[in-house]
Amino acid sequence: MQLRRLLTATILTIGAWMGPLSTAQATTVLYDGVGFIQGQQSFTQSFNITSAGTLTVSLSQIPWLDTIADLNCFLSTTTGVLGKSMSTGIESMNVGPGTTYVHWFGDANGSYDLGVYAMKITFQPGTVQPVALPGSLILFISGLGVLLGWQRKQIPGPILNNDEALTI
């Protein structure tokens, strides 16, 4: 009985201690895709960003079919270009709310005149709103209480000898 109380107190203490440790930070994937560049091509994708934060662009060339020469990317808004043009790799930049455009282009050189690229664009909000944890902590504690209270106490039954038989 004492062991059960000690275990319950330990679990509740650990749960209460870990509850307010950190806030949740959600990264939103805006674009994640693989595509082909045939000859010289350029592409544009627009995103409506609702708050200030960090936009991370990852651009890479996939070694299949032909190589892509001058695979580049840059970001812009309705007011102008953000940062500078980037080649393959990962780059992050701070953006404000509004429409942001991502432009990428390249030139597939080779016998097929066709190259493959991969691009991933993620957005991390600048100011993270804390997630309300008291509701989940109350649910956690009540669930533990139900689990511990669910255990039934065993009531000892009558002790029967080998000679006695139960008749129903």
C-alpha positions as CSV (number, residue, x, y, z in Angstrom):
1,M,0.0,0.0,0.0
2,Q,2.8,2.4,0.9
3,L,4.6,1.6,-2.4
4,R,1.5,2.5,-4.4
5,R,1.2,5.9,-2.6
6,L,4.9,6.6,-3.2
7,L,4.7,5.7,-6.9
8,T,1.6,7.9,-7.3
9,A,3.3,10.8,-5.6
10,T,6.4,10.4,-7.7
11,I,4.4,10.3,-11.0
12,L,2.4,13.3,-10.1
13,T,5.5,15.3,-9.0
14,I,7.3,14.4,-12.3
15,G,4.2,15.3,-14.3
16,A,3.8,18.7,-12.6
17,W,7.5,19.4,-12.9
18,M,7.7,18.6,-16.6
19,G,4.5,20.5,-17.6
20,P,5.8,24.1,-17.8
21,L,9.3,23.3,-19.0
22,S,9.0,24.6,-22.6
23,T,6.6,26.1,-25.1
24,A,5.6,24.3,-28.3
25,Q,7.2,25.7,-31.4
26,A,5.7,24.5,-34.6
27,T,7.6,24.7,-37.9
28,T,5.3,24.8,-40.9
29,V,6.4,23.1,-44.2
30,L,5.2,25.5,-46.9
31,Y,6.7,23.5,-49.9
32,D,8.4,20.2,-50.1
33,G,8.8,18.8,-53.6
34,V,11.0,17.3,-56.3
35,G,10.8,18.5,-59.9
36,F,12.3,18.5,-63.3
37,I,14.0,21.2,-65.2
38,Q,14.0,20.8,-69.0
39,G,16.4,23.0,-70.8
40,Q,16.4,26.4,-69.3
41,Q,13.4,26.9,-67.0
42,S,12.3,29.0,-64.1
43,F,9.6,28.6,-61.5
44,T,7.8,30.8,-59.0
45,Q,5.8,29.8,-55.9
46,S,3.9,32.3,-53.6
47,F,3.1,32.0,-50.0
48,N,0.9,34.1,-47.7
49,I,2.7,34.5,-44.4
50,T,0.5,35.8,-41.6
51,S,3.2,36.7,-39.0
52,A,6.9,37.6,-38.9
53,G,9.3,34.8,-38.6
54,T,12.1,32.8,-40.3
55,L,11.8,31.3,-43.7
56,T,14.2,28.5,-44.5
57,V,14.9,27.4,-48.1
58,S,16.7,24.2,-48.9
59,L,17.6,23.7,-52.6
60,S,19.5,20.7,-53.9
61,Q,20.3,18.9,-57.2
62,I,19.5,15.2,-57.5
63,P,22.2,13.4,-59.5
64,W,19.9,11.7,-62.0
65,L,19.6,12.1,-65.7
66,D,21.6,15.4,-66.5
67,T,23.3,17.9,-64.2
68,I,21.6,21.3,-63.7
69,A,23.9,24.2,-64.3
70,D,23.3,27.5,-62.4
71,L,20.6,26.1,-60.1
72,N,19.7,29.2,-58.1
73,C,16.9,30.6,-55.9
74,F,15.9,34.0,-54.5
75,L,13.0,35.4,-52.5
76,S,11.0,38.5,-53.1
77,T,7.9,40.3,-51.8
78,T,5.6,42.9,-53.5
79,T,8.1,45.6,-52.4
80,G,11.4,44.0,-53.6
81,V,14.0,41.3,-53.4
82,L,14.8,39.7,-50.0
83,G,18.5,39.0,-49.4
84,K,20.6,37.7,-52.3
85,S,20.4,34.9,-54.8
86,M,21.5,31.5,-53.4
87,S,22.7,28.4,-55.1
88,T,22.2,24.8,-53.8
89,G,22.3,24.6,-50.0
90,I,20.2,25.9,-47.1
91,E,19.6,29.5,-46.3
92,S,17.4,31.2,-43.7
93,M,16.1,34.7,-43.6
94,N,13.7,36.8,-41.5
95,V,10.5,37.8,-43.3
96,G,7.5,39.9,-42.3
97,P,3.8,39.2,-42.8
98,G,2.5,39.3,-46.4
99,T,3.0,37.5,-49.6
100,T,6.4,36.1,-50.2
101,Y,7.5,34.7,-53.6
102,V,10.2,32.1,-54.1
103,H,11.8,32.0,-57.6
104,W,14.1,29.2,-58.7
105,F,15.7,28.5,-62.1
106,G,18.4,26.4,-63.8
107,D,19.8,25.0,-67.0
108,A,19.8,21.3,-67.6
109,N,22.9,20.3,-69.7
110,G,23.4,16.9,-71.2
111,S,22.1,14.3,-73.6
112,Y,18.5,14.3,-72.1
113,D,18.3,18.0,-71.5
114,L,16.5,17.1,-68.3
115,G,17.6,17.5,-64.7
116,V,16.1,16.9,-61.2
117,Y,16.0,19.2,-58.2
118,A,14.6,19.1,-54.7
119,M,13.3,22.0,-52.7
120,K,11.9,22.4,-49.2
121,I,10.6,25.6,-47.7
122,T,9.7,25.9,-44.0
123,F,8.5,28.7,-41.9
124,Q,9.1,29.2,-38.1
125,P,7.0,32.0,-36.5
126,G,9.1,34.6,-34.7
127,T,6.9,35.0,-31.6
128,V,5.6,31.7,-30.3
129,Q,2.4,31.7,-28.3
130,P,2.6,29.4,-25.3
131,V,0.4,26.3,-25.4
132,A,-2.1,26.1,-22.5
133,L,-1.0,23.1,-20.4
134,P,-3.3,23.2,-17.3
135,G,-6.1,21.4,-19.2
136,S,-3.8,18.6,-20.2
137,L,-2.2,18.4,-16.7
138,I,-5.7,18.0,-15.1
139,L,-6.5,15.3,-17.6
140,F,-3.2,13.5,-16.9
141,I,-3.8,13.6,-13.1
142,S,-7.4,12.4,-13.4
143,G,-6.3,9.6,-15.7
144,L,-3.7,8.4,-13.2
145,G,-6.4,8.6,-10.5
146,V,-8.7,6.5,-12.5
147,L,-6.0,3.9,-13.3
148,L,-5.0,3.6,-9.7
149,G,-8.5,3.6,-8.4
150,W,-9.5,0.9,-10.9
151,Q,-7.6,-1.8,-9.2
152,R,-10.0,-3.9,-7.2
153,K,-9.2,-5.2,-3.8
154,Q,-9.3,-9.0,-3.8
155,I,-11.7,-10.4,-1.3
156,P,-10.5,-13.8,0.0
157,G,-13.1,-16.5,-0.6
158,P,-13.9,-19.5,1.5
159,I,-11.1,-22.0,1.8
160,L,-12.1,-25.5,0.6
161,N,-10.6,-28.8,1.5
162,N,-9.8,-31.3,-1.2
163,D,-12.6,-33.5,0.2
164,E,-15.3,-30.8,-0.2
165,A,-16.9,-30.2,-3.5
166,L,-18.8,-27.2,-4.7
167,T,-22.4,-27.8,-5.6
168,I,-24.2,-25.4,-7.6
